[in-house]
Amino acid sequence: MREVTAVFHRTKSVAIYPLEGNRFLIAAVLQDEVHDVHVEVEILHPALEIVAARSEVRNGPFTVVCNLTSPNVAGLVGLRVGRGFTQQARAVVGGPHGCHRVSELIVEIAQAAYQLHFVRFFAALPRAEREVEDVPIERRRRVLASIPGMRNTCFAYHEDRDALIAERAAPIRLRRQDMPRRRLP
């Protein structure tokens, strides 16, 4: 077996930071050999309403020109993450008057925003309940009862999958992560 070096590599990262109350900052970064693009959205949970948005192309094919699209993200304010959001958001920040990389990051941000439902759901469970052995079908039922918007969003959360989950799903395995830290004004 031989080792080869990639000819292209792109990374995307997304982090969610608590602000105050039900307000969260979601920061996303896309980097490759040419691009260094940053997008931030402030969102209210559980409504997932965008209350502030900003972007910056720190490096790009035409950095200064590309940054002229940054004011577009203000058009996201007032939108709510949910069904149809991706198409709406791409119309606001992408296309011939926008930036495709910012558009990509907005989709990543929307997916992370939806994860807030899970983060807050599990964080609200009493510690003793969080530490018991995971039973997938019970976890799925609790999630669907608490986050009804998950119903029918994917194969595992399809309403007809109870039997399959009960029969074949394994307990969840949480990965250890070092969470990023950030100073906020």
Backbone as CSV, one residue per row, in Angstrom:
resi,resn,N_x,N_y,N_z,CA_x,CA_y,CA_z,C_x,C_y,C_z
1,MET,0.846,-1.178,0.000,0.000,0.000,0.000,0.893,1.243,0.000
2,ARG,0.571,2.219,-0.829,1.392,3.435,-0.891,0.645,4.607,-0.277
3,GLU,1.391,5.558,0.166,0.814,6.766,0.764,0.842,7.880,-0.267
4,VAL,-0.257,8.604,-0.378,-0.327,9.737,-1.300,-0.745,10.984,-0.534
5,THR,-0.413,12.106,-1.081,-0.760,13.395,-0.488,-1.945,13.979,-1.255
6,ALA,-2.916,14.486,-0.522,-4.087,15.105,-1.147,-3.666,16.316,-1.977
7,VAL,-4.415,16.588,-3.021,-4.159,17.771,-3.836,-5.093,18.922,-3.445
8,PHE,-6.092,18.624,-2.590,-7.002,19.657,-2.098,-7.479,19.225,-0.726
9,HIS,-7.608,20.209,0.171,-8.107,19.930,1.515,-8.855,21.166,2.009
10,ARG,-10.093,20.952,2.434,-10.904,22.044,2.977,-11.441,21.595,4.323
11,THR,-11.426,22.517,5.266,-12.021,22.229,6.570,-13.129,23.235,6.833
12,LYS,-14.135,22.747,7.526,-15.213,23.603,8.014,-15.350,23.296,9.492
13,SER,-15.541,24.327,10.276,-15.797,24.109,11.696,-16.939,25.014,12.129
14,VAL,-17.693,24.521,13.092,-18.831,25.266,13.623,-18.808,25.114,15.136
15,ALA,-19.010,26.212,15.835,-19.079,26.173,17.299,-20.260,27.031,17.745
16,ILE,-20.902,26.589,18.821,-22.026,27.328,19.392,-21.612,27.798,20.779
17,TYR,-21.760,29.096,21.013,-21.404,29.703,22.299,-22.657,30.286,22.951
18,PRO,-22.857,30.026,24.231,-23.993,30.649,24.918,-23.711,32.133,25.121
19,LEU,-24.698,32.956,24.892,-24.572,34.382,25.178,-25.320,34.635,26.484
20,GLU,-26.530,35.147,26.407,-27.321,35.292,27.632,-28.715,34.750,27.376
21,GLY,-29.292,34.164,28.419,-30.639,33.613,28.294,-30.720,32.571,27.202
22,ASN,-31.615,32.794,26.259,-31.828,31.865,25.147,-31.142,32.313,23.863
23,ARG,-30.141,33.170,23.999,-29.418,33.698,22.831,-28.072,32.993,22.711
24,PHE,-27.755,32.560,21.487,-26.518,31.825,21.222,-25.804,32.423,20.014
25,LEU,-24.482,32.354,20.044,-23.650,32.746,18.909,-23.200,31.468,18.220
26,ILE,-23.445,31.376,16.922,-22.971,30.241,16.144,-21.930,30.790,15.169
27,ALA,-20.700,30.299,15.305,-19.584,30.765,14.488,-19.120,29.633,13.587
28,ALA,-18.939,29.934,12.304,-18.505,28.929,11.335,-17.317,29.462,10.533
29,VAL,-16.397,28.562,10.225,-15.191,28.922,9.471,-14.979,27.886,8.376
30,LEU,-14.631,28.351,7.183,-14.262,27.500,6.062,-12.863,27.915,5.633
31,GLN,-11.947,26.932,5.548,-10.577,27.246,5.150,-10.053,26.192,4.188
32,ASP,-9.359,26.675,3.169,-8.593,25.819,2.264,-7.418,26.650,1.769
33,GLU,-6.761,26.213,0.715,-5.571,26.912,0.235,-5.867,28.360,-0.153
34,VAL,-7.054,28.621,-0.634,-7.427,29.960,-1.098,-8.338,30.682,-0.111
35,HIS,-9.260,29.962,0.513,-10.325,30.579,1.296,-10.069,30.576,2.797
36,ASP,-10.459,31.668,3.420,-10.560,31.775,4.878,-11.798,32.640,5.108
37,VAL,-12.931,31.982,5.297,-14.223,32.665,5.372,-14.833,32.413,6.749
38,HIS,-15.319,33.491,7.376,-15.910,33.422,8.711,-17.335,33.973,8.658
39,VAL,-18.264,33.250,9.283,-19.651,33.695,9.370,-20.111,33.488,10.805
40,GLU,-20.824,34.472,11.333,-21.397,34.364,12.676,-22.864,34.754,12.626
41,VAL,-23.649,34.002,13.382,-25.074,34.268,13.486,-25.436,34.210,14.963
42,GLU,-26.239,35.156,15.403,-26.808,35.083,16.749,-28.245,34.624,16.584
43,ILE,-28.619,33.662,17.423,-29.907,33.002,17.245,-30.601,32.850,18.593
44,LEU,-31.922,32.903,18.568,-32.718,32.671,19.773,-33.222,31.233,19.759
45,HIS,-33.082,30.577,20.874,-33.586,29.208,21.009,-34.756,29.211,21.968
46,PRO,-35.838,28.519,21.731,-36.027,27.438,20.768,-36.573,27.857,19.412
47,ALA,-36.896,29.123,19.222,-37.499,29.543,17.953,-36.532,29.415,16.779
48,LEU,-35.229,29.418,17.050,-34.184,29.399,16.032,-34.312,30.595,15.087
49,GLU,-34.667,31.713,15.671,-34.776,32.959,14.907,-33.427,33.668,14.903
50,ILE,-32.992,34.077,13.733,-31.728,34.804,13.592,-31.964,36.254,13.982
51,VAL,-31.155,36.749,14.922,-31.303,38.122,15.398,-30.103,38.992,15.036
52,ALA,-29.019,38.404,14.580,-27.847,39.147,14.106,-27.045,38.223,13.205
53,ALA,-26.362,38.787,12.208,-25.554,37.974,11.300,-24.445,38.834,10.699
54,ARG,-23.281,38.228,10.541,-22.152,38.937,9.933,-21.226,37.927,9.253
55,SER,-20.490,38.386,8.273,-19.532,37.516,7.585,-18.305,38.319,7.211
56,GLU,-17.216,37.586,7.017,-15.973,38.219,6.578,-15.183,37.208,5.757
57,VAL,-14.792,37.626,4.569,-13.875,36.842,3.757,-12.486,37.365,4.094
58,ARG,-11.752,36.602,4.881,-10.416,37.038,5.303,-9.380,36.740,4.236
59,ASN,-9.685,35.775,3.399,-8.865,35.487,2.235,-9.762,34.783,1.229
60,GLY,-9.597,35.126,-0.029,-10.407,34.517,-1.071,-9.778,34.801,-2.418
61,PRO,-10.435,34.375,-3.485,-9.858,34.589,-4.810,-9.703,36.080,-5.135
62,PHE,-10.593,36.915,-4.608,-10.556,38.370,-4.784,-10.999,38.993,-3.456
63,THR,-10.209,38.826,-2.427,-10.606,39.086,-1.045,-11.416,40.370,-0.858
64,VAL,-10.902,41.506,-1.304,-11.590,42.783,-1.084,-12.920,42.804,-1.829
65,VAL,-12.942,42.321,-3.044,-14.171,42.294,-3.845,-15.165,41.310,-3.225
66,CYS,-14.683,40.139,-2.845,-15.567,39.128,-2.237,-16.223,39.683,-0.971
67,ASN,-15.488,40.482,-0.229,-16.026,41.038,1.010,-17.139,42.046,0.780
68,LEU,-17.303,42.518,-0.445,-18.400,43.441,-0.750,-19.754,42.749,-0.583
69,THR,-19.745,41.411,-0.523,-20.997,40.674,-0.328,-21.363,40.547,1.150
70,SER,-20.483,40.938,2.044,-20.727,40.760,3.491,-22.039,41.378,3.980
71,PRO,-22.451,42.556,3.492,-23.727,43.107,3.970,-24.942,42.221,3.676
72,ASN,-24.831,41.293,2.731,-25.959,40.421,2.397,-26.461,39.627,3.593
73,VAL,-25.551,39.228,4.493,-25.967,38.357,5.593,-26.958,39.044,6.523
74,ALA,-26.988,40.370,6.522,-27.977,41.079,7.340,-29.400,40.712,6.907
75,GLY,-29.562,40.268,5.659,-30.864,39.843,5.161,-31.368,38.558,5.808
76,LEU,-30.517,37.887,6.583,-30.935,36.679,7.293,-31.673,36.997,8.587
77,VAL,-31.475,38.209,9.103,-32.106,38.593,10.373,-33.624,38.506,10.231
78,GLY,-34.218,37.822,11.182,-35.665,37.615,11.172,-36.076,36.257,10.636
79,LEU,-35.185,35.599,9.891,-35.502,34.257,9.391,-35.391,33.245,10.526
80,ARG,-36.154,32.173,10.403,-36.094,31.082,11.379,-35.571,29.829,10.689
81,VAL,-34.682,29.137,11.366,-34.147,27.886,10.839,-35.234,26.819,10.957
82,GLY,-35.543,26.197,9.849,-36.561,25.157,9.778,-36.691,24.727,8.332
83,ARG,-37.745,23.992,8.044,-37.953,23.533,6.665,-38.008,24.739,5.728
84,GLY,-37.268,24.636,4.627,-37.234,25.705,3.637,-36.179,26.760,3.893
85,PHE,-35.519,26.698,5.056,-34.540,27.735,5.399,-33.367,27.765,4.423
86,THR,-32.837,26.611,4.067,-31.643,26.571,3.214,-31.884,27.307,1.905
87,GLN,-33.004,27.062,1.274,-33.313,27.731,0.007,-33.452,29.239,0.208
88,GLN,-34.157,29.636,1.270,-34.302,31.067,1.564,-32.938,31.718,1.796
89,ALA,-32.126,31.086,2.621,-30.832,31.656,2.994,-29.907,31.756,1.784
90,ARG,-29.892,30.725,0.962,-29.024,30.765,-0.220,-29.453,31.874,-1.179
91,ALA,-30.744,32.149,-1.245,-31.221,33.252,-2.083,-30.724,34.587,-1.551
92,VAL,-30.559,34.690,-0.238,-30.118,35.941,0.387,-28.605,36.136,0.265
93,VAL,-27.825,35.086,0.519,-26.366,35.266,0.616,-25.579,34.653,-0.538
94,GLY,-26.213,33.859,-1.395,-25.484,33.192,-2.471,-25.795,33.772,-3.832
95,GLY,-25.600,32.959,-4.846,-25.917,33.362,-6.207,-24.972,34.411,-6.760
96,PRO,-25.356,35.035,-7.891,-24.461,35.966,-8.580,-24.211,37.275,-7.826
97,HIS,-24.964,37.535,-6.775,-24.764,38.754,-5.993,-24.239,38.442,-4.599
98,GLY,-23.838,37.192,-4.390,-23.397,36.778,-3.065,-22.124,35.968,-3.129
99,CYS,-21.901,35.207,-2.083,-20.689,34.392,-1.953,-21.095,32.946,-1.687
100,HIS,-20.646,32.062,-2.543,-20.992,30.655,-2.398,-20.433,30.078,-1.101
101,ARG,-19.246,30.493,-0.701,-18.630,29.973,0.534,-19.425,30.431,1.763
102,VAL,-19.889,31.661,1.776,-20.744,32.127,2.878,-22.025,31.307,2.888
103,SER,-22.569,31.052,1.704,-23.782,30.247,1.586,-23.570,28.853,2.182
104,GLU,-22.423,28.243,1.895,-22.107,26.928,2.478,-22.095,26.992,3.994
105,LEU,-21.489,28.031,4.528,-21.382,28.146,5.984,-22.730,28.413,6.634
106,ILE,-23.608,29.114,5.952,-24.947,29.344,6.509,-25.689,28.008,6.651
107,VAL,-25.494,27.110,5.698,-26.114,25.784,5.802,-25.527,25.039,7.002
108,GLU,-24.221,25.114,7.196,-23.584,24.480,8.361,-24.129,25.077,9.662
109,ILE,-24.288,26.386,9.675,-24.817,27.077,10.861,-26.241,26.617,11.154
110,ALA,-27.052,26.488,10.107,-28.439,26.049,10.298,-28.481,24.643,10.895
111,GLN,-27.619,23.759,10.405,-27.585,22.405,10.951,-27.145,22.428,12.414
112,ALA,-26.173,23.261,12.731,-25.727,23.382,14.126,-26.832,23.975,14.994
113,ALA,-27.545,24.953,14.456,-28.634,25.576,15.217,-29.652,24.525,15.627
114,TYR,-29.953,23.621,14.724,-30.920,22.575,15.051,-30.386,21.657,16.144
115,GLN,-29.065,21.493,16.191,-28.455,20.678,17.244,-28.694,21.284,18.625
116,LEU,-28.951,22.582,18.673,-29.244,23.218,19.965,-30.410,22.539,20.672
117,HIS,-31.382,22.063,19.902,-32.501,21.345,20.512,-31.984,20.155,21.320
118,PHE,-31.052,19.401,20.734,-30.502,18.223,21.401,-29.611,18.615,22.571
119,VAL,-28.756,19.597,22.351,-27.846,20.049,23.403,-28.641,20.464,24.638
120,ARG,-29.660,21.266,24.426,-30.445,21.751,25.557,-31.339,20.655,26.145
121,PHE,-31.842,19.756,25.309,-32.656,18.650,25.796,-31.843,17.784,26.761
122,PHE,-30.650,17.363,26.330,-29.839,16.480,27.171,-29.270,17.219,28.374
123,ALA,-28.938,18.494,28.215,-28.416,19.270,29.349,-29.480,19.457,30.424
124,ALA,-30.751,19.468,30.042,-31.837,19.670,30.999,-32.176,18.408,31.788
125,LEU,-31.693,17.260,31.316,-31.963,16.020,32.040,-31.192,16.011,33.360
126,PRO,-31.787,15.503,34.407,-31.036,15.362,35.667,-29.805,14.489,35.440
127,ARG,-28.729,14.807,36.145,-27.462,14.089,35.969,-27.651,12.578,36.080
128,ALA,-28.424,12.126,37.050,-28.648,10.688,37.241,-29.269,10.073,35.998
129,GLU,-30.161,10.796,35.359,-30.810,10.288,34.152,-29.845,10.273,32.964
130,ARG,-28.952,11.263,32.902,-27.959,11.310,31.809,-26.947,10.179,31.926
131,GLU,-26.719,9.702,33.144,-25.669,8.708,33.370,-26.150,7.261,33.335
132,VAL,-27.456,7.032,33.177,-27.937,5.653,33.088,-27.582,5.092,31.711
133,GLU,-27.580,3.773,31.604,-27.272,3.138,30.331,-28.281,3.584,29.275
134,ASP,-27.772,3.911,28.111,-28.607,4.383,27.008,-29.431,3.239,26.420
135,VAL,-30.718,3.479,26.258,-31.613,2.545,25.574,-32.128,3.302,24.349
136,PRO,-31.621,2.951,23.150,-31.915,3.744,21.952,-33.390,4.033,21.696
137,ILE,-34.261,3.041,21.830,-35.674,3.283,21.531,-36.282,4.266,22.527
138,GLU,-35.874,4.187,23.787,-36.385,5.129,24.786,-35.863,6.541,24.505
139,ARG,-34.573,6.635,24.164,-33.993,7.951,23.843,-34.702,8.556,22.645
140,ARG,-34.938,7.747,21.606,-35.611,8.235,20.402,-37.010,8.745,20.727
141,ARG,-37.751,7.993,21.526,-39.113,8.408,21.891,-39.100,9.707,22.696
142,ARG,-38.150,9.835,23.623,-38.061,11.070,24.425,-37.708,12.260,23.545
143,VAL,-36.767,12.046,22.618,-36.384,13.130,21.709,-37.586,13.550,20.867
144,LEU,-38.297,12.599,20.277,-39.444,12.944,19.431,-40.564,13.615,20.215
145,ALA,-40.723,13.246,21.477,-41.740,13.901,22.305,-41.329,15.331,22.624
146,SER,-40.035,15.547,22.828,-39.543,16.873,23.208,-39.267,17.766,21.998
147,ILE,-38.857,17.155,20.890,-38.486,17.895,19.680,-39.301,17.337,18.512
148,PRO,-40.599,17.627,18.461,-41.460,17.023,17.432,-41.031,17.350,16.002
149,GLY,-40.303,18.439,15.824,-39.835,18.792,14.483,-38.856,17.795,13.898
150,MET,-38.319,16.890,14.712,-37.398,15.864,14.207,-38.122,14.755,13.459
151,ARG,-39.418,14.593,13.730,-40.185,13.509,13.118,-40.092,13.601,11.590
152,ASN,-39.713,12.485,10.985,-39.631,12.340,9.527,-38.580,13.228,8.863
153,THR,-37.557,13.649,9.616,-36.496,14.460,9.007,-35.381,13.602,8.426
154,CYS,-35.315,12.338,8.825,-34.297,11.434,8.292,-34.764,9.999,8.494
155,PHE,-33.970,9.046,8.034,-34.322,7.637,8.102,-34.571,7.194,9.549
156,ALA,-33.650,7.528,10.453,-33.760,7.061,11.835,-34.914,7.712,12.592
157,TYR,-35.257,8.935,12.239,-36.353,9.616,12.934,-37.679,9.534,12.169
158,HIS,-37.735,8.673,11.154,-38.998,8.466,10.455,-39.983,7.819,11.428
159,GLU,-41.236,8.200,11.349,-42.228,7.744,12.325,-42.441,6.229,12.328
160,ASP,-42.052,5.541,11.272,-42.251,4.093,11.202,-41.018,3.280,11.599
161,ARG,-40.053,3.873,12.292,-38.799,3.169,12.575,-38.674,2.619,13.992
162,ASP,-39.721,2.673,14.809,-39.618,2.172,16.186,-39.086,0.742,16.242
163,ALA,-39.661,-0.149,15.456,-39.259,-1.549,15.512,-37.799,-1.722,15.099
164,LEU,-37.389,-1.026,14.061,-36.001,-1.117,13.595,-35.034,-0.588,14.657
165,ILE,-35.360,0.539,15.257,-34.503,1.110,16.302,-34.431,0.143,17.487
166,ALA,-35.554,-0.384,17.917,-35.580,-1.312,19.052,-34.750,-2.561,18.768
167,GLU,-34.802,-3.036,17.531,-34.124,-4.284,17.175,-32.631,-4.106,16.896
168,ARG,-32.254,-3.008,16.225,-30.885,-2.936,15.685,-30.016,-1.802,16.195
169,ALA,-30.588,-0.801,16.834,-29.775,0.338,17.257,-28.965,-0.012,18.496
170,ALA,-27.751,0.496,18.529,-26.861,0.295,19.674,-26.892,1.555,20.546
171,PRO,-26.503,1.433,21.800,-26.432,2.622,22.665,-25.513,3.676,22.051
172,ILE,-25.850,4.912,22.299,-25.068,6.019,21.756,-23.673,6.019,22.379
173,ARG,-22.680,6.352,21.558,-21.304,6.479,22.028,-20.909,7.934,21.877
174,LEU,-20.715,8.604,22.971,-20.312,10.002,22.922,-18.799,10.086,22.750
175,ARG,-18.381,10.952,21.862,-16.955,11.188,21.640,-16.470,12.300,22.556
176,ARG,-15.290,12.151,23.061,-14.687,13.214,23.865,-14.273,14.334,22.927
177,GLN,-14.608,15.545,23.319,-14.227,16.706,22.522,-13.662,17.777,23.429
178,ASP,-12.659,18.466,22.932,-12.177,19.666,23.599,-12.926,20.826,22.960
179,MET,-13.773,21.454,23.725,-14.599,22.527,23.181,-13.780,23.808,23.037
180,PRO,-13.979,24.506,21.929,-13.272,25.780,21.748,-13.749,26.811,22.762
181,ARG,-12.868,27.716,23.100,-13.190,28.818,24.005,-13.007,30.111,23.227
182,ARG,-13.738,31.131,23.647,-13.666,32.408,22.933,-14.022,33.536,23.879
183,ARG,-13.345,34.638,23.744,-13.677,35.839,24.508,-14.713,36.638,23.729
184,LEU,-15.779,36.998,24.424,-16.836,37.788,23.784,-16.867,39.166,24.416
185,PRO,-17.164,40.192,23.604,-17.222,41.555,24.168,-18.356,41.719,25.166
